[in-house]
Amino acid sequence: MDINKGPAKPGMYLLWGAAALVALVVAWMLGEAMIDRIAPTAEPETLSAPVE
């Protein structure tokens, strides 16, 4: 085990932050898609004969 490693480069934190943000956005979009799929459809309007 190497204990003489220096601190992580600032770019790595930026990369991990961007990856986490992208993961959150993808999870949000998938959640919205699943809610839309599970949600019941609106009831269609009843059709009636035209009034003359």
PDB file of N, CA, C, O and CB in Angstrom:
ATOM      1  N   MET A   1       0.856  -1.171   0.000  1.00  0.00           N
ATOM      2  CA  MET A   1       0.000   0.000   0.000  1.00  0.00           C
ATOM      3  C   MET A   1       0.909   1.243   0.000  1.00  0.00           C
ATOM      4  O   MET A   1       1.834   1.367   0.802  1.00  0.00           O
ATOM      5  CB  MET A   1      -0.978  -0.007   1.241  1.00  0.00           C
ATOM      6  N   ASP A   2       0.604   2.148  -0.929  1.00  0.00           N
ATOM      7  CA  ASP A   2       1.414   3.358  -1.056  1.00  0.00           C
ATOM      8  C   ASP A   2       0.751   4.486  -0.266  1.00  0.00           C
ATOM      9  O   ASP A   2      -0.309   4.971  -0.661  1.00  0.00           O
ATOM     10  CB  ASP A   2       1.591   3.760  -2.554  1.00  0.00           C
ATOM     11  N   ILE A   3       1.354   4.904   0.833  1.00  0.00           N
ATOM     12  CA  ILE A   3       0.783   5.980   1.651  1.00  0.00           C
ATOM     13  C   ILE A   3       1.385   7.325   1.299  1.00  0.00           C
ATOM     14  O   ILE A   3       1.038   8.341   1.901  1.00  0.00           O
ATOM     15  CB  ILE A   3       0.994   5.693   3.130  1.00  0.00           C
ATOM     16  N   ASN A   4       2.281   7.339   0.330  1.00  0.00           N
ATOM     17  CA  ASN A   4       2.950   8.577  -0.053  1.00  0.00           C
ATOM     18  C   ASN A   4       2.296   9.236  -1.266  1.00  0.00           C
ATOM     19  O   ASN A   4       2.913  10.083  -1.911  1.00  0.00           O
ATOM     20  CB  ASN A   4       4.412   8.305  -0.345  1.00  0.00           C
ATOM     21  N   LYS A   5       1.080   8.868  -1.578  1.00  0.00           N
ATOM     22  CA  LYS A   5       0.385   9.480  -2.701  1.00  0.00           C
ATOM     23  C   LYS A   5      -0.018  10.900  -2.339  1.00  0.00           C
ATOM     24  O   LYS A   5      -0.341  11.195  -1.188  1.00  0.00           O
ATOM     25  CB  LYS A   5      -0.849   8.650  -3.103  1.00  0.00           C
ATOM     26  N   GLY A   6       0.004  11.765  -3.326  1.00  0.00           N
ATOM     27  CA  GLY A   6      -0.414  13.140  -3.099  1.00  0.00           C
ATOM     28  C   GLY A   6      -1.936  13.246  -3.156  1.00  0.00           C
ATOM     29  O   GLY A   6      -2.620  12.265  -3.448  1.00  0.00           O
ATOM     30  N   PRO A   7      -2.456  14.425  -2.879  1.00  0.00           N
ATOM     31  CA  PRO A   7      -3.907  14.609  -2.951  1.00  0.00           C
ATOM     32  C   PRO A   7      -4.396  14.481  -4.395  1.00  0.00           C
ATOM     33  O   PRO A   7      -3.635  14.666  -5.345  1.00  0.00           O
ATOM     34  CB  PRO A   7      -4.307  15.983  -2.373  1.00  0.00           C
ATOM     35  N   ALA A   8      -5.651  14.168  -4.531  1.00  0.00           N
ATOM     36  CA  ALA A   8      -6.235  14.022  -5.864  1.00  0.00           C
ATOM     37  C   ALA A   8      -6.227  15.372  -6.575  1.00  0.00           C
ATOM     38  O   ALA A   8      -6.323  16.425  -5.945  1.00  0.00           O
ATOM     39  CB  ALA A   8      -7.681  13.457  -5.778  1.00  0.00           C
ATOM     40  N   LYS A   9      -6.113  15.317  -7.865  1.00  0.00           N
ATOM     41  CA  LYS A   9      -6.105  16.553  -8.658  1.00  0.00           C
ATOM     42  C   LYS A   9      -7.502  17.170  -8.640  1.00  0.00           C
ATOM     43  O   LYS A   9      -8.487  16.434  -8.580  1.00  0.00           O
ATOM     44  CB  LYS A   9      -5.643  16.276 -10.127  1.00  0.00           C
ATOM     45  N   PRO A  10      -7.615  18.497  -8.690  1.00  0.00           N
ATOM     46  CA  PRO A  10      -8.924  19.153  -8.668  1.00  0.00           C
ATOM     47  C   PRO A  10      -9.810  18.731  -9.840  1.00  0.00           C
ATOM     48  O   PRO A  10     -11.036  18.736  -9.726  1.00  0.00           O
ATOM     49  CB  PRO A  10      -8.747  20.659  -8.684  1.00  0.00           C
ATOM     50  N   GLY A  11      -9.200  18.369 -10.951  1.00  0.00           N
ATOM     51  CA  GLY A  11      -9.983  17.921 -12.101  1.00  0.00           C
ATOM     52  C   GLY A  11     -10.763  16.653 -11.816  1.00  0.00           C
ATOM     53  O   GLY A  11     -11.834  16.436 -12.382  1.00  0.00           O
ATOM     54  N   MET A  12     -10.231  15.818 -10.942  1.00  0.00           N
ATOM     55  CA  MET A  12     -10.933  14.576 -10.595  1.00  0.00           C
ATOM     56  C   MET A  12     -12.222  14.892  -9.836  1.00  0.00           C
ATOM     57  O   MET A  12     -13.250  14.253 -10.061  1.00  0.00           O
ATOM     58  CB  MET A  12     -10.022  13.650  -9.745  1.00  0.00           C
ATOM     59  N   TYR A  13     -12.169  15.874  -8.941  1.00  0.00           N
ATOM     60  CA  TYR A  13     -13.381  16.249  -8.213  1.00  0.00           C
ATOM     61  C   TYR A  13     -14.425  16.821  -9.165  1.00  0.00           C
ATOM     62  O   TYR A  13     -15.618  16.555  -9.019  1.00  0.00           O
ATOM     63  CB  TYR A  13     -13.053  17.267  -7.108  1.00  0.00           C
ATOM     64  N   LEU A  14     -13.974  17.606 -10.136  1.00  0.00           N
ATOM     65  CA  LEU A  14     -14.879  18.161 -11.138  1.00  0.00           C
ATOM     66  C   LEU A  14     -15.491  17.044 -11.978  1.00  0.00           C
ATOM     67  O   LEU A  14     -16.684  17.067 -12.280  1.00  0.00           O
ATOM     68  CB  LEU A  14     -14.138  19.166 -12.041  1.00  0.00           C
ATOM     69  N   LEU A  15     -14.673  16.074 -12.348  1.00  0.00           N
ATOM     70  CA  LEU A  15     -15.163  14.941 -13.130  1.00  0.00           C
ATOM     71  C   LEU A  15     -16.195  14.135 -12.345  1.00  0.00           C
ATOM     72  O   LEU A  15     -17.245  13.784 -12.884  1.00  0.00           O
ATOM     73  CB  LEU A  15     -13.997  14.039 -13.546  1.00  0.00           C
ATOM     74  N   TRP A  16     -15.908  13.842 -11.084  1.00  0.00           N
ATOM     75  CA  TRP A  16     -16.849  13.086 -10.255  1.00  0.00           C
ATOM     76  C   TRP A  16     -18.139  13.875 -10.023  1.00  0.00           C
ATOM     77  O   TRP A  16     -19.226  13.297 -10.004  1.00  0.00           O
ATOM     78  CB  TRP A  16     -16.203  12.727  -8.909  1.00  0.00           C
ATOM     79  N   GLY A  17     -18.022  15.180  -9.849  1.00  0.00           N
ATOM     80  CA  GLY A  17     -19.216  16.014  -9.669  1.00  0.00           C
ATOM     81  C   GLY A  17     -20.076  16.021 -10.917  1.00  0.00           C
ATOM     82  O   GLY A  17     -21.301  15.929 -10.825  1.00  0.00           O
ATOM     83  N   ALA A  18     -19.450  16.130 -12.092  1.00  0.00           N
ATOM     84  CA  ALA A  18     -20.195  16.111 -13.351  1.00  0.00           C
ATOM     85  C   ALA A  18     -20.854  14.753 -13.562  1.00  0.00           C
ATOM     86  O   ALA A  18     -21.998  14.683 -14.011  1.00  0.00           O
ATOM     87  CB  ALA A  18     -19.267  16.442 -14.535  1.00  0.00           C
ATOM     88  N   ALA A  19     -20.147  13.680 -13.246  1.00  0.00           N
ATOM     89  CA  ALA A  19     -20.713  12.335 -13.396  1.00  0.00           C
ATOM     90  C   ALA A  19     -21.907  12.142 -12.458  1.00  0.00           C
ATOM     91  O   ALA A  19     -22.907  11.535 -12.842  1.00  0.00           O
ATOM     92  CB  ALA A  19     -19.636  11.261 -13.115  1.00  0.00           C
ATOM     93  N   ALA A  20     -21.805  12.653 -11.243  1.00  0.00           N
ATOM     94  CA  ALA A  20     -22.914  12.550 -10.299  1.00  0.00           C
ATOM     95  C   ALA A  20     -24.119  13.351 -10.785  1.00  0.00           C
ATOM     96  O   ALA A  20     -25.260  12.907 -10.653  1.00  0.00           O
ATOM     97  CB  ALA A  20     -22.481  13.035  -8.911  1.00  0.00           C
ATOM     98  N   LEU A  21     -23.863  14.529 -11.344  1.00  0.00           N
ATOM     99  CA  LEU A  21     -24.950  15.354 -11.865  1.00  0.00           C
ATOM    100  C   LEU A  21     -25.634  14.666 -13.038  1.00  0.00           C
ATOM    101  O   LEU A  21     -26.863  14.655 -13.118  1.00  0.00           O
ATOM    102  CB  LEU A  21     -24.423  16.731 -12.292  1.00  0.00           C
ATOM    103  N   VAL A  22     -24.865  14.100 -13.935  1.00  0.00           N
ATOM    104  CA  VAL A  22     -25.445  13.375 -15.078  1.00  0.00           C
ATOM    105  C   VAL A  22     -26.252  12.180 -14.584  1.00  0.00           C
ATOM    106  O   VAL A  22     -27.331  11.903 -15.109  1.00  0.00           O
ATOM    107  CB  VAL A  22     -24.334  12.905 -16.057  1.00  0.00           C
ATOM    108  N   ALA A  23     -25.746  11.474 -13.590  1.00  0.00           N
ATOM    109  CA  ALA A  23     -26.472  10.322 -13.044  1.00  0.00           C
ATOM    110  C   ALA A  23     -27.803  10.760 -12.422  1.00  0.00           C
ATOM    111  O   ALA A  23     -28.812  10.072 -12.577  1.00  0.00           O
ATOM    112  CB  ALA A  23     -25.607   9.590 -11.991  1.00  0.00           C
ATOM    113  N   LEU A  24     -27.811  11.888 -11.728  1.00  0.00           N
ATOM    114  CA  LEU A  24     -29.052  12.388 -11.139  1.00  0.00           C
ATOM    115  C   LEU A  24     -30.065  12.776 -12.214  1.00  0.00           C
ATOM    116  O   LEU A  24     -31.256  12.497 -12.078  1.00  0.00           O
ATOM    117  CB  LEU A  24     -28.764  13.587 -10.238  1.00  0.00           C
ATOM    118  N   VAL A  25     -29.593  13.416 -13.278  1.00  0.00           N
ATOM    119  CA  VAL A  25     -30.490  13.809 -14.365  1.00  0.00           C
ATOM    120  C   VAL A  25     -31.074  12.580 -15.043  1.00  0.00           C
ATOM    121  O   VAL A  25     -32.269  12.544 -15.338  1.00  0.00           O
ATOM    122  CB  VAL A  25     -29.749  14.681 -15.393  1.00  0.00           C
ATOM    123  N   VAL A  26     -30.251  11.580 -15.292  1.00  0.00           N
ATOM    124  CA  VAL A  26     -30.742  10.346 -15.925  1.00  0.00           C
ATOM    125  C   VAL A  26     -31.748   9.656 -15.018  1.00  0.00           C
ATOM    126  O   VAL A  26     -32.779   9.180 -15.492  1.00  0.00           O
ATOM    127  CB  VAL A  26     -29.569   9.387 -16.249  1.00  0.00           C
ATOM    128  N   ALA A  27     -31.468   9.595 -13.724  1.00  0.00           N
ATOM    129  CA  ALA A  27     -32.408   8.967 -12.788  1.00  0.00           C
ATOM    130  C   ALA A  27     -33.721   9.743 -12.755  1.00  0.00           C
ATOM    131  O   ALA A  27     -34.793   9.139 -12.698  1.00  0.00           O
ATOM    132  CB  ALA A  27     -31.797   8.889 -11.370  1.00  0.00           C
ATOM    133  N   TRP A  28     -33.651  11.068 -12.789  1.00  0.00           N
ATOM    134  CA  TRP A  28     -34.860  11.898 -12.804  1.00  0.00           C
ATOM    135  C   TRP A  28     -35.686  11.607 -14.055  1.00  0.00           C
ATOM    136  O   TRP A  28     -36.903  11.441 -13.970  1.00  0.00           O
ATOM    137  CB  TRP A  28     -34.491  13.401 -12.740  1.00  0.00           C
ATOM    138  N   MET A  29     -35.031  11.546 -15.218  1.00  0.00           N
ATOM    139  CA  MET A  29     -35.731  11.302 -16.473  1.00  0.00           C
ATOM    140  C   MET A  29     -36.355   9.910 -16.494  1.00  0.00           C
ATOM    141  O   MET A  29     -37.476   9.739 -16.973  1.00  0.00           O
ATOM    142  CB  MET A  29     -34.777  11.469 -17.654  1.00  0.00           C
ATOM    143  N   LEU A  30     -35.644   8.927 -15.984  1.00  0.00           N
ATOM    144  CA  LEU A  30     -36.193   7.573 -15.944  1.00  0.00           C
ATOM    145  C   LEU A  30     -37.378   7.508 -14.982  1.00  0.00           C
ATOM    146  O   LEU A  30     -38.360   6.813 -15.243  1.00  0.00           O
ATOM    147  CB  LEU A  30     -35.107   6.559 -15.526  1.00  0.00           C
ATOM    148  N   GLY A  31     -37.281   8.225 -13.884  1.00  0.00           N
ATOM    149  CA  GLY A  31     -38.391   8.261 -12.932  1.00  0.00           C
ATOM    150  C   GLY A  31     -39.628   8.879 -13.555  1.00  0.00           C
ATOM    151  O   GLY A  31     -40.733   8.366 -13.377  1.00  0.00           O
ATOM    152  N   GLU A  32     -39.457   9.978 -14.287  1.00  0.00           N
ATOM    153  CA  GLU A  32     -40.590  10.619 -14.961  1.00  0.00           C
ATOM    154  C   GLU A  32     -41.198   9.672 -15.989  1.00  0.00           C
ATOM    155  O   GLU A  32     -42.421   9.583 -16.105  1.00  0.00           O
ATOM    156  CB  GLU A  32     -40.149  11.935 -15.642  1.00  0.00           C
ATOM    157  N   ALA A  33     -40.352   8.966 -16.733  1.00  0.00           N
ATOM    158  CA  ALA A  33     -40.845   8.028 -17.744  1.00  0.00           C
ATOM    159  C   ALA A  33     -41.632   6.898 -17.092  1.00  0.00           C
ATOM    160  O   ALA A  33     -42.669   6.482 -17.609  1.00  0.00           O
ATOM    161  CB  ALA A  33     -39.677   7.457 -18.565  1.00  0.00           C
ATOM    162  N   MET A  34     -41.144   6.401 -15.962  1.00  0.00           N
ATOM    163  CA  MET A  34     -41.847   5.304 -15.288  1.00  0.00           C
ATOM    164  C   MET A  34     -43.169   5.786 -14.703  1.00  0.00           C
ATOM    165  O   MET A  34     -44.158   5.055 -14.729  1.00  0.00           O
ATOM    166  CB  MET A  34     -40.967   4.698 -14.179  1.00  0.00           C
ATOM    167  N   ILE A  35     -43.197   7.003 -14.177  1.00  0.00           N
ATOM    168  CA  ILE A  35     -44.444   7.544 -13.639  1.00  0.00           C
ATOM    169  C   ILE A  35     -45.469   7.703 -14.757  1.00  0.00           C
ATOM    170  O   ILE A  35     -46.644   7.381 -14.582  1.00  0.00           O
ATOM    171  CB  ILE A  35     -44.196   8.899 -12.936  1.00  0.00           C
ATOM    172  N   ASP A  36     -45.015   8.203 -15.915  1.00  0.00           N
ATOM    173  CA  ASP A  36     -45.926   8.361 -17.050  1.00  0.00           C
ATOM    174  C   ASP A  36     -46.446   7.010 -17.520  1.00  0.00           C
ATOM    175  O   ASP A  36     -47.599   6.903 -17.937  1.00  0.00           O
ATOM    176  CB  ASP A  36     -45.224   9.085 -18.206  1.00  0.00           C
ATOM    177  N   ARG A  37     -45.617   5.986 -17.456  1.00  0.00           N
ATOM    178  CA  ARG A  37     -46.039   4.660 -17.908  1.00  0.00           C
ATOM    179  C   ARG A  37     -47.027   4.030 -16.928  1.00  0.00           C
ATOM    180  O   ARG A  37     -47.977   3.364 -17.340  1.00  0.00           O
ATOM    181  CB  ARG A  37     -44.821   3.746 -18.086  1.00  0.00           C
ATOM    182  N   ILE A  38     -46.803   4.241 -15.641  1.00  0.00           N
ATOM    183  CA  ILE A  38     -47.644   3.612 -14.616  1.00  0.00           C
ATOM    184  C   ILE A  38     -48.965   4.362 -14.436  1.00  0.00           C
ATOM    185  O   ILE A  38     -49.991   3.751 -14.137  1.00  0.00           O
ATOM    186  CB  ILE A  38     -46.893   3.551 -13.280  1.00  0.00           C
ATOM    187  N   ALA A  39     -48.941   5.663 -14.613  1.00  0.00           N
ATOM    188  CA  ALA A  39     -50.119   6.493 -14.358  1.00  0.00           C
ATOM    189  C   ALA A  39     -51.292   6.048 -15.242  1.00  0.00           C
ATOM    190  O   ALA A  39     -51.098   5.731 -16.415  1.00  0.00           O
ATOM    191  CB  ALA A  39     -49.792   7.986 -14.607  1.00  0.00           C
ATOM    192  N   PRO A  40     -52.489   6.025 -14.689  1.00  0.00           N
ATOM    193  CA  PRO A  40     -53.649   5.649 -15.501  1.00  0.00           C
ATOM    194  C   PRO A  40     -53.927   6.702 -16.568  1.00  0.00           C
ATOM    195  O   PRO A  40     -53.696   7.894 -16.367  1.00  0.00           O
ATOM    196  CB  PRO A  40     -54.890   5.458 -14.611  1.00  0.00           C
ATOM    197  N   THR A  41     -54.419   6.241 -17.685  1.00  0.00           N
ATOM    198  CA  THR A  41     -54.725   7.177 -18.762  1.00  0.00           C
ATOM    199  C   THR A  41     -56.015   7.923 -18.436  1.00  0.00           C
ATOM    200  O   THR A  41     -56.871   7.427 -17.703  1.00  0.00           O
ATOM    201  CB  THR A  41     -54.849   6.437 -20.121  1.00  0.00           C
ATOM    202  N   ALA A  42     -56.131   9.093 -18.981  1.00  0.00           N
ATOM    203  CA  ALA A  42     -57.339   9.878 -18.764  1.00  0.00           C
ATOM    204  C   ALA A  42     -58.513   9.191 -19.469  1.00  0.00           C
ATOM    205  O   ALA A  42     -58.355   8.611 -20.543  1.00  0.00           O
ATOM    206  CB  ALA A  42     -57.155  11.340 -19.279  1.00  0.00           C
ATOM    207  N   GLU A  43     -59.672   9.267 -18.854  1.00  0.00           N
ATOM    208  CA  GLU A  43     -60.833   8.623 -19.461  1.00  0.00           C
ATOM    209  C   GLU A  43     -61.239   9.374 -20.723  1.00  0.00           C
ATOM    210  O   GLU A  43     -61.294  10.604 -20.727  1.00  0.00           O
ATOM    211  CB  GLU A  43     -62.012   8.561 -18.463  1.00  0.00           C
ATOM    212  N   PRO A  44     -61.522   8.638 -21.787  1.00  0.00           N
ATOM    213  CA  PRO A  44     -61.909   9.317 -23.029  1.00  0.00           C
ATOM    214  C   PRO A  44     -63.292   9.953 -22.889  1.00  0.00           C
ATOM    215  O   PRO A  44     -64.124   9.512 -22.097  1.00  0.00           O
ATOM    216  CB  PRO A  44     -61.897   8.327 -24.214  1.00  0.00           C
ATOM    217  N   GLU A  45     -63.506  10.989 -23.672  1.00  0.00           N
ATOM    218  CA  GLU A  45     -64.819  11.656 -23.638  1.00  0.00           C
ATOM    219  C   GLU A  45     -65.862  10.719 -24.245  1.00  0.00           C
ATOM    220  O   GLU A  45     -65.588   9.982 -25.192  1.00  0.00           O
ATOM    221  CB  GLU A  45     -64.783  13.027 -24.412  1.00  0.00           C
ATOM    222  N   THR A  46     -67.052  10.769 -23.678  1.00  0.00           N
ATOM    223  CA  THR A  46     -68.119   9.941 -24.225  1.00  0.00           C
ATOM    224  C   THR A  46     -68.638  10.582 -25.492  1.00  0.00           C
ATOM    225  O   THR A  46     -68.849  11.793 -25.554  1.00  0.00           O
ATOM    226  CB  THR A  46     -69.261   9.747 -23.201  1.00  0.00           C
ATOM    227  N   LEU A  47     -68.840   9.758 -26.499  1.00  0.00           N
ATOM    228  CA  LEU A  47     -69.329  10.253 -27.768  1.00  0.00           C
ATOM    229  C   LEU A  47     -70.853  10.229 -27.768  1.00  0.00           C
ATOM    230  O   LEU A  47     -71.472   9.295 -27.260  1.00  0.00           O
ATOM    231  CB  LEU A  47     -68.764   9.421 -28.937  1.00  0.00           C
ATOM    232  N   SER A  48     -71.423  11.232 -28.324  1.00  0.00           N
ATOM    233  CA  SER A  48     -72.886  11.263 -28.418  1.00  0.00           C
ATOM    234  C   SER A  48     -73.264  11.657 -29.840  1.00  0.00           C
ATOM    235  O   SER A  48     -72.482  12.270 -30.566  1.00  0.00           O
ATOM    236  CB  SER A  48     -73.507  12.259 -27.375  1.00  0.00           C
ATOM    237  N   ALA A  49     -74.463  11.293 -30.210  1.00  0.00           N
ATOM    238  CA  ALA A  49     -74.957  11.608 -31.554  1.00  0.00           C
ATOM    239  C   ALA A  49     -75.148  13.114 -31.688  1.00  0.00           C
ATOM    240  O   ALA A  49     -75.523  13.785 -30.726  1.00  0.00           O
ATOM    241  CB  ALA A  49     -76.290  10.861 -31.846  1.00  0.00           C
ATOM    242  N   PRO A  50     -74.892  13.636 -32.864  1.00  0.00           N
ATOM    243  CA  PRO A  50     -75.093  15.078 -33.047  1.00  0.00           C
ATOM    244  C   PRO A  50     -76.556  15.469 -32.905  1.00  0.00           C
ATOM    245  O   PRO A  50     -77.448  14.719 -33.301  1.00  0.00           O
ATOM    246  CB  PRO A  50     -74.578  15.514 -34.411  1.00  0.00           C
ATOM    247  N   VAL A  51     -76.794  16.627 -32.347  1.00  0.00           N
ATOM    248  CA  VAL A  51     -78.164  17.112 -32.162  1.00  0.00           C
ATOM    249  C   VAL A  51     -78.574  17.861 -33.418  1.00  0.00           C
ATOM    250  O   VAL A  51     -77.866  18.742 -33.906  1.00  0.00           O
ATOM    251  CB  VAL A  51     -78.284  18.030 -30.895  1.00  0.00           C
ATOM    252  N   GLU A  52     -79.741  17.481 -33.924  1.00  0.00           N
ATOM    253  CA  GLU A  52     -80.227  18.171 -35.142  1.00  0.00           C
ATOM    254  C   GLU A  52     -81.293  19.170 -34.820  1.00  0.00           C
ATOM    255  O   GLU A  52     -81.809  19.834 -35.718  1.00  0.00           O
ATOM    256  CB  GLU A  52     -80.766  17.175 -36.155  1.00  0.00           C
TER     257      GLU A  52
END
